[in-house]
């Protein structure tokens, strides 16, 4: 699994919208500032997330973006797969793979299958509601300085 810059911004954008869920629309400029992303690039990322059914937008003066469904229904794995592709570290772990004559004797294949399963078990069980709660909790921790 490799997370691209596009994937990173997509995850941050969905998380940003999850932290503002039920608070109304978030403008692209506010989101870009919040997640430290270039506005033009973020526009492309948001368009892709919209095509994927993760977010919706409204145009106009009071326009902006919001999640298209509750954050507890969107997992980290869903967004990663949509934006950056499969989580498999190598193609041969797919059951349909047939481009290798050594497939059934390969000592690496079971290792890569375990890596894939462990990764999937993590990212497919973390929702954006979970992550948003962590962000909100972190904001509420008092900091002291002298």
C-alpha positions as CSV (number, residue, x, y, z in Angstrom):
1,X,0.0,0.0,0.0
2,X,1.3,3.4,-0.9
3,X,-0.5,6.6,0.0
4,X,0.1,9.4,-2.6
5,X,-0.2,13.1,-1.9
6,X,-3.6,13.0,-3.5
7,X,-4.6,10.2,-1.1
8,X,-3.2,12.0,1.9
9,X,-5.2,15.1,1.0
10,X,-8.3,13.0,0.3
11,X,-8.0,11.5,3.8
12,X,-7.5,14.8,5.4
13,X,-10.4,16.4,3.5
14,X,-12.8,13.6,4.6
15,X,-11.6,13.9,8.2
16,X,-12.0,17.7,8.1
17,X,-15.6,17.2,6.9
18,X,-16.2,14.5,9.5
19,X,-15.1,16.9,12.3
20,X,-17.7,19.4,10.9
21,X,-20.4,16.8,10.4
22,X,-23.9,18.3,11.1
23,X,-22.4,21.8,11.3
24,X,-23.1,22.8,7.8
25,X,-21.0,23.2,4.7
26,X,-17.2,23.8,4.7
27,X,-15.8,26.1,2.0
28,X,-12.8,24.9,0.0
29,X,-10.7,27.9,1.3
30,X,-11.4,27.0,4.9
31,X,-10.6,23.4,4.3
32,X,-7.4,24.2,2.4
33,X,-6.2,26.3,5.2
34,X,-7.2,23.8,7.8
35,X,-5.4,20.8,6.2
36,X,-2.6,22.9,4.7
37,X,-3.4,22.0,1.1
38,X,-3.1,24.0,-2.1
39,X,-6.7,25.1,-3.1
40,X,-6.3,24.1,-6.8
41,X,-5.1,20.6,-6.0
42,X,-7.7,20.2,-3.3
43,X,-10.4,21.1,-5.9
44,X,-9.4,18.1,-7.9
45,X,-9.3,15.8,-4.9
46,X,-12.7,17.0,-3.8
47,X,-14.1,16.4,-7.3
48,X,-12.8,12.8,-7.2
49,X,-14.3,12.2,-3.7
50,X,-17.6,13.6,-5.0
51,X,-17.5,11.1,-7.9
52,X,-16.9,8.4,-5.4
53,X,-19.9,9.3,-3.4
54,X,-18.0,10.3,-0.2
55,X,-18.9,14.0,-0.3
56,X,-21.4,16.3,-1.9
57,X,-21.2,20.0,-2.7
58,X,-23.3,23.1,-3.1
59,X,-22.4,26.0,-5.3
60,X,-22.9,29.6,-4.7
61,X,-22.3,32.2,-2.0
62,X,-23.2,29.8,0.8
63,X,-21.8,26.8,-1.0
64,X,-19.3,24.3,0.2
65,X,-18.7,20.7,0.9
66,X,-20.1,18.1,3.3
67,X,-20.0,14.3,3.7
68,X,-22.6,12.5,1.7
69,X,-23.2,10.0,4.5
70,X,-22.4,9.8,8.3
71,X,-18.7,9.5,9.1
72,X,-19.3,6.2,11.0
73,X,-20.2,4.7,7.6
74,X,-17.0,5.7,5.9
75,X,-13.8,3.8,6.6
76,X,-10.2,4.7,6.1
77,X,-9.9,1.7,3.8
78,X,-12.7,2.8,1.5
79,X,-11.2,6.1,0.8
80,X,-7.7,4.7,0.4
81,X,-8.8,2.1,-2.1
82,X,-10.9,4.6,-4.0
83,X,-8.2,7.2,-4.4
84,X,-5.0,5.2,-4.4
85,X,-6.1,1.7,-5.5
86,X,-5.7,-1.7,-3.9
87,X,-4.0,-2.3,-0.6
88,X,-2.2,-5.4,-1.7
89,X,1.6,-5.0,-1.4
90,X,2.0,-7.2,-4.5
91,X,-0.3,-8.5,-7.2
92,X,0.3,-12.2,-6.6
93,X,-1.7,-12.3,-3.4
94,X,-4.9,-12.0,-5.4
95,X,-6.6,-15.4,-5.8
96,X,-7.1,-14.8,-9.5
97,X,-3.4,-14.1,-10.2
98,X,-1.9,-16.5,-12.7
99,X,1.2,-14.7,-14.1
100,X,3.7,-16.7,-12.0
101,X,4.7,-20.3,-12.5
102,X,6.1,-20.4,-8.9
103,X,3.0,-19.1,-7.3
104,X,2.1,-22.2,-5.2
105,X,5.7,-22.8,-4.1
106,X,6.6,-19.2,-3.3
107,X,7.6,-18.6,0.3
108,X,6.9,-14.8,0.0
109,X,3.3,-15.0,-1.1
110,X,2.0,-16.1,2.4
111,X,4.0,-13.3,4.0
112,X,2.5,-10.7,1.6
113,X,-1.0,-12.2,2.2
114,X,-0.5,-11.7,6.0
115,X,0.7,-8.1,5.5
116,X,-2.3,-7.4,3.3
117,X,-4.7,-9.0,5.9
118,X,-3.2,-7.1,8.8
119,X,-3.4,-3.8,6.9
120,X,-6.9,-4.4,5.8
121,X,-8.0,-5.4,9.3
122,X,-6.8,-2.0,10.5
123,X,-7.9,0.4,7.8
124,X,-11.3,-1.3,7.3
125,X,-12.2,-1.0,10.9
126,X,-11.3,2.6,11.5
127,X,-14.1,5.0,10.6
128,X,-13.9,8.7,10.1
129,X,-16.2,9.1,13.1
130,X,-13.4,7.4,15.2
131,X,-10.8,9.7,13.8
132,X,-13.0,12.8,14.2
133,X,-13.5,11.9,17.8
134,X,-9.7,11.7,18.3
135,X,-9.3,15.2,16.7
136,X,-12.0,16.7,18.9
137,X,-10.5,15.1,22.0
138,X,-7.1,16.4,21.2
139,X,-8.4,19.9,20.8
140,X,-9.9,19.7,24.3
141,X,-6.7,18.8,26.0
142,X,-5.5,21.8,28.0
143,X,-1.9,22.9,27.3
144,X,0.2,24.8,29.8
145,X,3.3,26.9,29.2
146,X,5.5,28.9,31.4
